[in-house]
Each structure stands twice: as structure tokens, then as C-alpha cells.
Amino acid sequence: QLQLVNSGGGLVQPGGSLRLSCTASGFTLTDYTVAWFRQGERVACVNLEPATKVYSDSIKGRFTVSRDSAGKTVYLQMTDLKPEDTAIYSCAVSTFLICENPRIQYDAWGQGTLVTVSS
């Protein structure tokens, strides 16, 4: 059974940074395309093959997605946070090679972690 745990959310002031984690239990993330979502919008993903990264225009240049060397965690490093970034962020995994495939289906979701950007 695929299980994902999201963590790292919290309250941060505008302009601040947070790093979210998506940690796998019982399997290895290097076998999957991993995407980050907020309020139904895919904001970032790291593809399986080729190993490319994709970002939505709303966060491009501010957020960075990465895999850890152990293959158990995918991070979403968020910088220059804005109030409009406030949302619940969740990760999801797919065996599809790239997240841009319009037919992509996700096999598991994390429970989500709340990010609040406010002064």
C-alpha cells in the first residue's frame, strides 16, 4: 500500500520561506513521477523519465522541487512567499513518465499540509 506523508507547513510572513516534505512509506519515490498540488492546481512536479521538473507560472522562480538521495522524500522549497500562496499543499505519485501527460492518473496522495502566508 502506497502511503505518503506531507509535512513542513506553517505560518510565515510575506517574503519568507518554507520547505515542504513528501515522504514515502513502504516504497521508493524514485520509481514515480511526483507532483505537488494546492487547491487543485498542480504547482510543481519532478518527472520520472526524463528527469525533468515542471512548474506552474504562478510559482515559477520562487519554488523548487527536488528528490532526496535516499529516494524516500521529495521536497518543495518555497521562497518569497506571498499571501496568495496560502493553501493546503499535497503531493501525489504516478507511474506515468511525465506529469504533463493529460491522461495522467495518480496512485496515492499525501494528507496535505497547510501553508499560511500572513503578516
trRosetta pair geometry for C-beta under 8 A, 3 or more apart (Angstrom, degrees):
i j d omega theta_ij theta_ji phi_ij phi_ji
1 26 6.6 33 70 93 61 162
2 24 7.4 -49 -159 -147 81 97
2 26 7.0 -151 -112 81 35 112
2 27 5.7 -33 -112 16 80 142
2 93 6.6 -126 179 59 143 132
2 107 5.8 63 34 126 161 105
2 108 3.7 -125 111 -47 121 151
3 24 7.2 123 80 -161 58 52
3 25 4.1 -26 77 56 111 111
3 26 6.0 73 26 23 97 117
3 108 6.9 -122 -85 -170 17 142
4 22 5.8 -11 -170 -171 113 88
4 23 7.0 143 -158 71 59 42
4 24 6.0 -28 -101 -98 70 58
4 25 7.4 -161 -77 13 24 84
4 91 5.8 -129 170 81 144 103
4 92 7.5 -157 27 -104 167 32
4 93 6.7 168 -64 -12 135 110
4 108 5.5 141 -11 130 110 112
4 109 6.5 -116 51 138 129 19
4 110 3.9 -89 117 -76 110 78
4 111 7.8 -176 94 -10 79 64
5 21 7.8 2 103 110 80 98
5 22 7.6 154 75 -155 43 41
5 23 4.8 -24 61 62 95 97
5 25 6.6 62 -14 -27 107 113
5 110 6.2 105 -148 -138 4 102
5 111 7.0 -2 -130 14 52 104
6 9 7.6 36 142 -20 104 109
6 20 6.6 -10 -165 -176 92 106
6 21 6.9 157 -152 83 44 58
6 22 5.8 -11 -98 -100 73 67
6 23 8.0 177 -78 19 26 75
6 89 6.8 -176 -169 100 141 79
6 90 6.0 -100 -51 -123 156 53
6 91 6.0 161 -87 10 105 94
6 110 3.8 104 -35 151 102 139
6 111 5.8 -145 29 55 102 66
6 112 5.6 11 56 -110 151 3
6 113 4.3 -142 134 -22 109 102
7 20 7.2 161 85 -157 39 62
7 21 4.9 -10 60 55 86 105
7 23 7.2 2 14 2 109 115
7 113 5.8 143 -118 -88 15 146
8 18 6.1 131 154 167 96 100
8 19 5.5 -92 -160 98 140 55
8 20 4.1 179 77 -114 132 42
8 21 5.0 126 -28 4 126 80
8 113 5.9 76 54 133 64 164
9 18 6.9 46 -123 172 36 150
9 20 6.5 30 -60 -104 69 100
9 88 7.8 -17 -104 -131 161 55
9 89 6.6 169 -82 35 115 105
9 113 3.4 178 -15 150 119 97
9 114 4.7 131 148 66 150 41
9 115 4.7 -115 -139 -65 95 63
9 116 7.8 77 172 -2 100 70
10 18 6.4 178 44 -117 93 132
10 114 7.8 95 -63 91 19 75
10 115 7.1 5 43 -119 38 57
10 116 7.2 -84 136 36 31 85
11 116 4.7 -22 -105 74 70 110
11 118 6.7 -48 -156 45 95 95
12 16 3.8 -142 173 87 111 139
12 17 7.2 -144 -162 51 152 20
12 18 5.6 -133 -34 -47 151 109
12 81 5.6 62 99 60 127 154
12 115 7.3 -24 19 -165 110 86
12 116 7.3 148 24 83 62 57
12 117 5.7 -26 75 -108 85 68
13 16 4.9 103 59 -26 67 123
13 117 7.3 55 167 -161 12 68
13 118 7.3 -64 -114 87 47 32
13 119 5.4 58 -141 -100 91 66
14 81 6.4 -135 -134 95 41 74
14 82 6.0 35 -136 -124 95 42
14 83 6.1 -34 -84 -41 110 78
14 117 5.8 84 -83 169 61 104
14 118 7.6 28 -37 -113 83 11
14 119 5.9 -39 7 -52 100 98
15 80 6.0 -22 -134 -133 47 52
15 81 6.8 -54 24 51 11 66
16 81 5.3 -31 67 35 68 116
16 117 7.4 -172 48 -129 101 92
17 77 7.3 -4 -170 -178 110 79
17 78 6.1 165 -153 92 61 62
17 79 4.6 -10 -103 -106 104 64
17 80 7.7 21 -78 -14 80 37
17 81 6.7 170 -88 -18 31 106
18 78 5.0 0 59 58 79 111
18 81 6.8 41 6 -57 97 145
18 115 6.2 -171 59 -125 160 114
19 75 5.6 -14 -174 -166 102 115
19 76 7.1 161 -158 79 53 48
19 77 5.0 -15 -109 -105 89 67
19 78 7.1 -177 -86 20 37 73
20 36 7.3 109 87 -130 139 135
20 75 6.7 145 78 -161 54 58
20 76 4.3 -4 56 55 107 100
20 78 6.9 46 -7 -11 99 113
20 89 5.6 -64 -118 101 166 143
20 91 8.0 167 134 -44 118 108
20 113 6.0 171 -136 65 108 136
20 115 7.4 -68 -68 -62 122 122
21 73 5.4 -30 -160 -160 100 118
21 74 7.6 138 -159 75 51 43
21 75 5.8 -26 -100 -104 62 71
22 29 7.6 112 109 -107 101 147
22 34 6.4 159 95 -174 147 129
22 36 7.3 -142 -40 -88 139 89
22 73 6.5 142 73 -158 52 62
22 74 4.6 -16 60 60 111 90
22 75 7.5 -162 20 -76 78 26
22 76 7.5 61 -16 -14 105 97
22 91 3.4 13 -113 10 143 164
22 110 5.6 -117 -132 -47 90 146
23 72 6.0 16 -152 146 78 89
23 73 4.8 -19 -98 -99 74 90
24 27 5.4 -86 169 72 128 74
24 28 6.7 143 91 -120 152 14
24 29 4.9 -175 -21 -51 138 92
24 72 5.4 -134 49 -158 91 60
24 73 7.3 -148 9 -73 77 42
24 93 7.6 50 -95 -52 115 151
27 31 6.9 -86 168 45 104 127
27 32 8.0 63 130 -21 124 125
28 31 5.3 88 84 -3 90 103
28 71 4.4 6 -164 140 101 125
28 72 6.9 -67 -127 -81 61 58
29 32 5.6 -75 -157 48 53 104
29 34 5.8 10 -168 -58 113 137
29 67 6.4 -169 106 -135 121 108
29 71 5.5 -177 50 177 76 65
29 72 6.4 127 4 -135 107 13
29 73 7.0 -169 8 -7 150 7
29 74 5.7 -153 171 -35 157 102
29 93 6.8 -124 -130 -107 79 130
30 67 6.8 96 -87 -174 77 149
30 71 4.0 -50 -20 -134 112 115
31 48 7.5 8 168 -128 27 122
31 95 7.5 -21 145 -113 86 81
32 48 6.3 -102 160 -79 15 117
32 93 4.0 8 162 -167 153 108
32 94 6.2 129 -166 58 94 33
32 95 6.3 -65 -115 -82 76 48
32 107 7.5 -112 -125 38 130 123
33 45 6.3 24 172 175 97 118
33 46 7.1 -172 -154 91 60 52
33 47 5.2 -13 -121 -135 105 48
33 48 4.5 -83 -59 -23 77 94
33 93 7.0 144 75 -158 50 57
33 94 4.8 -26 63 66 102 91
33 95 7.5 131 16 -137 89 3
33 96 5.7 -48 22 77 140 72
33 97 6.6 104 -50 164 125 13
33 98 6.4 158 -107 -117 148 14
33 99 5.3 -180 162 -56 132 81
33 104 7.7 -80 82 -141 144 130
34 45 6.4 174 92 -153 45 73
34 46 5.3 4 57 51 92 92
34 65 7.7 -176 96 179 101 128
34 67 7.5 127 32 -87 139 97
34 74 4.5 175 120 -29 158 170
34 91 6.0 -1 -176 -174 98 115
34 92 7.3 162 -153 80 55 41
34 93 5.4 -22 -100 -100 72 75
34 94 8.0 178 -78 23 30 71
35 42 5.3 -36 -180 -143 127 110
35 44 7.0 168 -154 93 59 46
35 45 3.8 -24 -102 -98 78 108
35 91 6.8 156 83 -155 43 64
35 92 5.2 -18 62 59 93 90
35 93 7.8 174 20 -85 72 29
35 94 7.2 21 -2 3 111 111
35 99 4.9 123 -78 -120 120 142
35 106 7.3 -94 41 -98 119 124
36 42 7.3 115 78 -159 48 61
36 43 5.3 -50 99 60 98 94
36 44 4.7 13 42 57 113 89
36 45 6.9 -164 16 -75 66 56
36 65 6.5 -159 -3 -99 124 123
36 74 8.0 -150 -55 121 99 119
36 76 4.9 70 -86 -77 163 143
36 89 6.1 -3 -173 -172 104 103
36 90 7.4 159 -153 84 57 36
36 91 5.4 -35 -96 -97 65 74
37 40 6.6 -8 -179 -127 117 9
37 41 6.4 153 -157 76 72 39
37 42 5.4 -43 -96 -96 80 52
37 43 6.7 146 -120 5 25 84
37 89 7.1 158 81 -153 45 55
37 90 5.2 -19 61 64 96 85
37 91 7.5 158 15 -99 77 23
37 92 6.4 26 -7 -3 118 114
38 41 5.7 -21 67 58 70 92
38 43 5.6 24 11 -26 102 129
38 85 7.8 -15 156 -166 173 60
38 87 3.8 78 -175 113 115 147
38 88 6.7 160 -140 77 74 43
38 89 5.0 -31 -85 -96 96 69
38 90 7.6 150 -84 18 46 68
38 115 7.9 -49 -117 37 132 119
39 87 4.9 -94 -24 -141 102 127
39 88 7.2 113 -57 46 66 76
41 56 6.4 28 161 -84 110 169
41 58 7.3 14 150 30 150 145
42 45 6.4 -10 178 -38 117 112
42 56 6.5 150 97 -54 62 116
42 99 6.6 178 -177 162 150 130
43 55 7.0 -4 161 -153 60 66
43 56 4.8 -78 -133 16 48 121
43 58 6.9 -76 -125 70 94 106
43 59 5.0 43 -170 15 109 145
43 63 6.6 21 147 67 115 164
43 76 7.8 65 92 -148 118 140
43 89 7.8 -54 29 -128 138 103
44 53 7.0 -7 -169 -176 93 95
44 54 6.8 162 -152 87 46 58
44 55 5.1 -3 -104 -107 83 70
44 56 7.1 -95 -55 2 55 81
44 59 6.8 -77 -49 87 103 136
44 63 5.7 -123 -51 118 141 126
44 64 8.0 133 -142 -172 154 11
44 65 4.3 167 150 -41 129 129
44 76 6.1 145 58 -121 142 108
45 53 7.0 177 88 -151 47 55
45 54 5.0 0 52 53 90 100
45 65 6.7 -113 177 86 2 174
45 99 3.7 22 107 -4 170 159
46 51 7.2 3 177 -167 89 72
46 52 7.8 -173 -151 96 51 34
46 53 5.2 -20 -103 -102 69 82
46 65 5.0 -152 -45 126 100 120
46 66 7.1 111 -76 -112 146 16
46 67 5.9 -167 126 -42 163 98
46 74 6.2 -157 28 -142 132 127
47 50 6.4 49 98 81 128 49
47 51 6.2 -173 81 -132 80 26
47 52 4.9 14 32 54 125 72
47 53 7.2 -148 5 -76 83 32
47 54 6.9 68 -38 -11 105 105
47 97 6.5 37 -178 151 104 59
47 98 4.5 -3 -132 -115 131 67
47 99 6.1 -126 -87 -2 84 82
47 100 8.0 -28 -86 3 129 89
48 51 7.3 -46 166 -91 16 64
48 95 7.7 16 -36 -163 164 38
48 96 7.5 164 17 103 126 41
48 97 5.0 -109 66 -142 106 50
48 98 7.2 -120 36 -62 77 45
49 97 4.6 -61 60 -153 85 107
49 98 7.6 -95 72 -51 49 80
50 98 7.8 20 39 -80 60 110
52 98 7.3 11 53 -122 109 106
53 64 8.0 13 169 -158 158 62
53 65 5.5 172 -145 63 119 105
54 98 7.8 88 -26 -172 138 92
54 99 5.9 -144 44 62 139 116
54 100 6.2 172 -96 -53 164 99
55 59 5.9 -119 -174 84 106 89
55 60 4.5 131 113 -93 127 78
55 63 6.5 161 -134 73 122 100
55 65 7.6 -178 -81 -1 91 109
56 59 5.6 59 66 26 88 92
56 60 6.8 -137 90 -38 37 88
57 60 5.6 -37 -134 2 33 121
58 84 7.9 -112 -172 123 117 120
59 62 5.4 -104 -170 61 65 103
59 63 4.2 2 160 9 120 123
59 78 7.7 -60 -156 -125 123 91
59 85 7.4 93 -99 -110 104 108
60 63 7.7 -56 -86 41 20 85
62 78 6.8 24 139 -158 92 62
62 79 5.4 -144 -168 70 70 74
62 80 4.8 -103 -131 60 111 107
62 81 7.6 139 170 -76 129 43
63 76 6.0 -8 -170 -176 113 90
63 77 6.6 155 -158 82 56 55
63 78 5.0 -12 -106 -104 90 67
63 79 7.3 -179 -81 24 41 68
64 75 8.0 13 102 106 80 97
64 76 7.5 159 79 -157 42 45
64 77 4.5 -9 58 57 93 108
64 79 7.9 24 1 1 97 106
65 74 6.6 7 -173 174 93 104
65 75 7.0 167 -151 86 47 56
65 76 5.5 -15 -99 -102 76 70
65 77 7.8 -163 -74 21 27 74
66 74 7.0 174 88 -156 37 64
66 75 5.1 -9 60 55 86 100
66 77 7.0 19 10 -7 111 109
67 71 6.9 10 173 -110 117 46
67 73 7.5 144 -159 90 53 51
67 74 5.4 -33 -100 -103 63 78
67 75 7.9 -180 -88 15 15 77
68 71 7.1 -110 81 -23 77 19
68 72 6.4 -35 67 51 123 70
68 73 4.5 36 4 62 129 93
68 74 7.4 -133 -2 -79 78 32
68 75 7.0 87 -49 -21 89 104
70 73 7.2 42 64 15 103 87
74 91 6.4 146 72 -142 118 151
76 89 6.8 -129 65 170 154 145
76 91 7.8 -169 -26 -77 120 107
78 81 5.7 55 142 -79 110 102
78 85 6.9 140 -172 179 136 149
78 115 7.3 22 56 -140 168 155
81 85 5.0 -108 -157 54 83 149
81 115 7.5 -129 -145 168 139 122
81 117 4.6 -151 144 -108 113 133
82 85 5.1 111 58 -10 68 100
82 117 6.1 87 102 123 21 157
83 86 5.9 -18 -178 -14 53 114
83 117 5.0 -151 -100 98 36 102
83 118 6.3 70 -115 -87 94 61
84 117 7.8 -35 33 63 31 132
85 115 6.4 -52 133 118 93 128
85 117 5.1 59 63 -7 96 144
86 115 6.3 -150 -128 104 42 75
86 116 5.2 34 -130 -129 104 47
86 117 5.0 -130 -60 28 85 81
86 118 7.1 42 -80 -43 134 92
87 114 7.8 -145 117 -142 28 58
87 115 6.2 6 56 55 57 96
88 112 4.3 18 170 -179 112 127
88 113 6.9 153 -156 71 69 24
88 114 5.2 -36 -98 -93 74 66
88 115 7.6 159 -101 17 24 72
89 112 6.5 147 73 -151 34 70
89 113 5.6 -28 62 62 88 79
89 114 7.8 156 15 -100 74 17
89 115 5.7 35 -11 -7 115 117
90 109 5.7 16 163 -175 128 99
90 110 4.9 -174 -158 68 77 89
90 111 7.2 -146 -119 88 105 16
90 112 4.2 -44 -74 -87 98 76
90 113 7.7 146 -81 12 53 63
91 109 7.3 164 88 -153 45 54
91 110 4.6 51 46 0 79 126
92 106 4.0 -12 166 -156 126 145
92 107 7.9 141 178 44 84 51
92 108 6.7 173 -149 88 64 47
92 109 4.8 -20 -99 -101 91 72
92 110 7.2 -121 -66 6 50 76
93 106 6.5 114 66 -158 34 85
93 107 5.6 -47 92 54 85 96
93 108 5.3 6 42 53 102 91
94 99 7.1 127 42 -99 135 73
94 104 5.4 12 -164 -172 167 103
94 105 6.3 146 -130 83 112 44
94 106 4.9 -76 -70 -105 96 56
94 107 6.0 145 -107 -3 44 88
95 107 6.5 56 -16 -30 89 135
96 99 7.2 117 92 -89 117 37
96 101 5.0 -127 178 45 137 143
96 103 7.6 169 -108 89 142 76
96 104 4.5 -114 31 -121 164 86
96 105 7.1 126 -32 36 120 58
97 101 7.2 93 53 -33 73 133
98 101 5.4 121 76 -25 82 92
98 104 7.9 -107 95 -79 52 125
99 104 6.0 26 -146 -91 47 170
101 104 4.6 118 79 -54 95 90
106 109 6.5 65 132 -64 132 85
110 113 7.7 -27 133 -17 128 88
